[in-house]
């Protein structure tokens, strides 16, 4: 038995970072990049180390420093390990009996790392969906609305990673999703209001990102403290982002791309006032300023490291691509949507199961 699961990166179109503060957002899964897991029936449960992202041997001490500086100290192994633990725990607590079979689990990803595109949550979501199929579970066993909570708990409860629900909702549902994280609704229902929208509503969007990664969640710390303390400025910003999100939903439905672009600009401008330039970082501000100097709208795609926005036509896109790449950034169109199950195979080059030689 072999199970393949693929989950795409995601971009926040409106409202972020309010998903972590009971706000509203609109986000879209994209097909440009993705994470894939493969489960193969095995005599034991084995989590296979990725030869590039989980190195334990290096050619030199200098090579170790280079890898640690660029990729950090944690690859995907901890994500898979924690997902398997949380999955089994969930099944045990909910009385779900799993078939007696073991697996070897491996992953691969081409999502740019630590630039706010949901790379970690994509691996976890793909692993959860793979485990569900491997053990013959359906949404009756783990409802779709419950899956984002379970995915989030892998990061926040098991691994201590600061994160919100937005990425997990979009990647569990696929496509384009409007989300309302109203605290009272969530307390009574256990989940937010999630509306799946046609990806055909998404206007042409560009994506620009840096090769210099930053750990997601760093910039949220001070704002989280202020939010918990009831800071009026933070609470006002959450309400304002919610208004932008509702207006953006209407703009998407009516095809008003100009209004959507203006709202994306305002979304970032509010974030900048709240977090300050030091909180946003020089590289992020350079990308935003470059985009706007070229007549593009611009906001963060997530927590920093990548930006998205609208552009008028193909000429504007090509001109922007030339400028951004000349500055050392990557630049691409956003391809919205998700692969259908029949197409969900080998989207990323997953290495075969064999001993890892080390990096």
N, C-alpha and C positions, 0 to 999 in steps of 0.2 A: 504494500500500500504506500503510495507516494502522494503527498498533498502539496500543491503550490499555492501561495497567496501573495498578492501584490497590493500595496497601498501607496497612493501618491503623496507627494508633498502638498502643503496647503499654503494659501496666501489669505491674509486678512484684508478684506475689501473695505470694511467699515466697522468702527466701534472699538477696535482694539486700542489699548489694553484693558478695556472695561470688563472683559469676560471674567477676570479674576476678582471683580469687585461688585458682582451682582448686576452688571449692565446688560447691554444688547450689542450684538455683533452680526456681521454678515461675512462669511468666509467661503472659500472655494477650494476644492481639491484640484490639483493640477496634474497633468499627465507628463509634463516635461521630465520629472524626476520621480523616483519611487524607491520603496524598500520591499524586498521580497524575502519570504522564508520558505523553506522546504522541509517537510517532515517525512522521513522514511521509516517504515516499520523496522524495529531493531530489537535485539534481545535485551538491551538495557536502555535506560533513558540517558541520552548523551547530548550535551550542548557543544556543538563544534565551534571551535575558535576560528574567527576570520583571520586569514594570514596577513592582511594589511591593517585592519582596524583593531586587532587585539594582539599586538606583538608582545612576546615575552623574551625574545632574544634579539640582539642588535649587533651590527657589524663593529661598532665602537661605542665608546661613551659619548662621543660627539653626536653620533647618530641617535642615541637614546635621547639626548637633550633636544635635538631637532624635532623628533617625533612628539615628545612630551609638550614642547612649546607650541606646536601647531595643532595637535589633536587632543591635548589634554591627557589625563591619566586613565580615562575610562572609554572603552569601546562599546560594542553591542552585547557582549557576553552578560553583563550585569542586567541589561534590559530583558534578555531572554530568560535568564535565571529567575528574576523576580516575577516575570509574567507567568511562568510555569507554576511558581509557588502560589501566586494569587489565584490563578485559574483553579488549581486543585482545592485550595481553601474555599473558594466560592462554591464549587460543586459539593464539597463536604458539608458546608453550612446550610446548603439549600437541598440537601438530600438527593443530589444527582449522582446516580451510580454510573461509573465510567467502565467501559469494556476493559478487560485485562489485556492490554497491549502496550508496548513501549515504543519509543521513537528516538531517532537521531535528528536533531534540529539544527539547521544552519541558516545563515542570513547573508544578504548582501544589500548594499544601498548605493545609489549614486546621488542622493540628496546632499547638496552642499551642507557641510557640517557647521553647527553652532552659528547659523545666521538667521534663525527665527523662521524656518520653513517647515517646522514640525517633523524633523528627522527622527528624533527619538520616539515620538508617539506613533510615527508610521511603522517603525519596527515592532513596537508593542502591539499595535492594532493588527498588523499582518500575522504576528505570532498568535494572538488570541483567536483570530478567525481560522488560522490553521489548526489550532488545537481543537476548536469546536468541530471542524469538519473531520479531523482525524478520529475524534471520539463520538462522531455521529450526533452532535448536538445541533439544535436549531435555535431560532429566535424565541421559540416557546420555552426553551430551557434558560437562555440568557437573552432577555428582550433587548431590542436595539436601543431603547432609551436607557437601559441599564449598562450597556457596554461602555459608554464614555466614562461613567463613574468607576467602573472596574479598571479601565485603562489608566485613568488618572491616579487611582490608588496605588498602582504599580510604582509610579514615579514619586508621589508625595509621601505615601506611607512606608513603602519598602526602601526607597532610595533617597528620600529627603530632597528631591528636586522641586524647586519652586515652579509651579505650572498652573494653568487654568484649564477649563473644560473645552474651550473653543476648538482646539486642534483635534481633540479626541472625538467631539461630536461630528465634525466634518468628515474625518477619516472613517468613522464608523458608519455614517450615512452615505458618504460619497457625494460628489457633485457640489452643488451650490446650496448653502443652508443659511437661513435666517434664524438667529438664536436670541431668546430672551431669558436671561438668568435671574428673573425676579426672585428675590430671596424668599418671600412668603410662599410663592408658588412652589419653589424648590423644596422648602421645608415640608409642605403638605404632600407633594407628589414624589419627591425624591429625584426629580429631574427638571430641566427647564422646558420652555416651549420651543420646539424645534420644527421649523417649516422647511421642507425640501422644495427648492425652486429649480426650474429648468436651467441648465447651464447655457442654453441658447440666449438667455437674457444678458450674459456677461459681455460687455463691450470689449473692443481690442485693448488689452492691457500689456504693458511691458514689465519686465522684472530685471532689476539690476542688483548685483550682490558683490561683496568683497571676498577675497581669499583669506582675509585676516579674521579668524573666528573669534566670537565672544560668547561666554557661557550664558545661555538664556536664563533670565530671571534676576540677573545682577541689578538691573535698573529698577526693579519693582520694590526693592527693600524699603527705601525711605517712604515711598508713596504708600506702601502697605501699612507702615507704622502710622502714618498720618490718617489713613482711612480708618484704621482700627480705633484711633483716638477721636474720630468724628470731625476731622478737619473740614470746615465749610468749603474751602476751595476745592478739595478733592471730591467731596460729595456733589458739589455743583458740576464739576467736570464729568462725573459719571452720568448725571442727568443729561448734560449737554450731548455727550456721545450717544446716549440712547435716542435723543431727538434726531441726531444726524443719521442714525441707523434706520429709523423709521422713514425718514425722508429719502434715504438711499434706496430702501426697498421699493418705494413708490417710483423713484427714478428708473430703477431697473425694469420694473413691470411696464412702465410707459415708454421705455426706450429713450429717456431723456439723459443722454450721455454727458451733456455739458453740465447739467446740475450734479450728476454723480461725481464728475471730476472736481467740481468746486467743493463738494462735500469732503472729498478725499483730502484736498488741501487743508480745509478747516479742521479735519480730524487730526492731521499732523500738527498744525499750528497750536491747537489746544494742548496736545501732548507736550510740545516744546515749552509752552508757558508753565505747565505743571512740573515737568522734570528738570527744566533748565538745560542749557547747552552742555554743561559738564556731565550731566546725567545721560545725555544722548550720545556724546562722543564725536570727535572730530571727523572720523571717516563717514559716519552716518550723515552728519550735516553736510559734508562735501558732496555726497551723492544726491541729497535732497536739493541743495543749491544748484548743482549742475543740471539736474532735471528741469528745475523751474527756469533756469536761464535759457533753456532750449524750448520753453513754451509747453513743457509737459507738466501735468499735475503729478503730485508725489506725496506718498506717505510710507510709513513702515509696513512691510509685509507681515511682520510679527514683532519680535522683541528686540530687533536691531540686527544689522548686518546685511539686510536686503530691503529694497524699496520697490513699490509698485506704483503705477499710475496709468492714466489714459494718455493717448496720443491721437493726433488728428488724422494722419494718413500715413501711407507707406514711406513717403519722402521724409516725414518727420521721424519715423522710426529708424530709418537707415542713418540719418544724420546723427541721431542720438546714440545709436549703436557705435558709430565711428568715434564719437567723442569719448564715450564711457570706456571703450576698450583701449583707447589711447592713454587713458588715465590709469589703466591697470585693473579695471573692473570687468566683470562678466555681464553680458546683456542679452536678453532673450525676450521673445513673446511668451505670454502666458497661454498655455493650452489647457482650457478648463475641462473638467469631467473626470470620469473614472472608467476603467476598462470593464467590459461586461465579463461575467464569469467564464464564458466560452473563450475569451481572449486572455484570460488571466493566467498567463504562463510565460516564464522565462523572459520577463520584461527587462530584467537586470541580469548581468552575467554572474550567476552564482557558481562558485567553484565546486568541483566534485568532492565527495566525501573521501578524504585521504589525509594522511598525517600532515600537519602543518610544519613547514620547514623553518618558519621564523623570518623576521624582517631584518 
